[in-house]
Amino acid sequence: MNATPSQSLLTRLAEGDRPPVDFVLDGRPLRALAGDTVLTAVLTHTGSLRETEFSGAPRAGFCMMGACQDCWMRLEDGTRLRACTTFIAPGMRLLSTTRGGQP
């Protein structure tokens, strides 16, 4: 997932005064704002959230409230999380690609 900021799915229009939160996506250091969900933090930098475990196609979440199971991501340590209901944390290290058939 090597999207540039111009390819981001979401654009922040307001609330730019919240404290910054540094995180890593696929080894790339990025910055979000305190109170952002993982989904918001990732999609303000990229065009998709993750690759589907079935075909490798890009996914970006669907229901945005934790019901559809489309926004599962993994931390580098293998922990799975729902990007739409998990808040970004300082130093969080996220993976957008599937490994071993698991998001």
C-alpha angles and dihedrals in degrees: 000000000000100000118155123225090261087061094052117130094217130045121202110231102169145012096053091148097076117109115274122250119201118213139159128239117190090338093310117119112231138168131229132170127260109268095030118130117234087252092056093043093053099039093052086065105032143036095239140024101223145332119267114250091227104054107358090247116151118263129191105182124270119210097029091212106079099262106101102054091224098118102057112140134171134233117226089258090060098256111144122220140173107247095205096055102033120086118226113254130201111271094011109161111208133186123207097186128078122243123189092001094297126110 
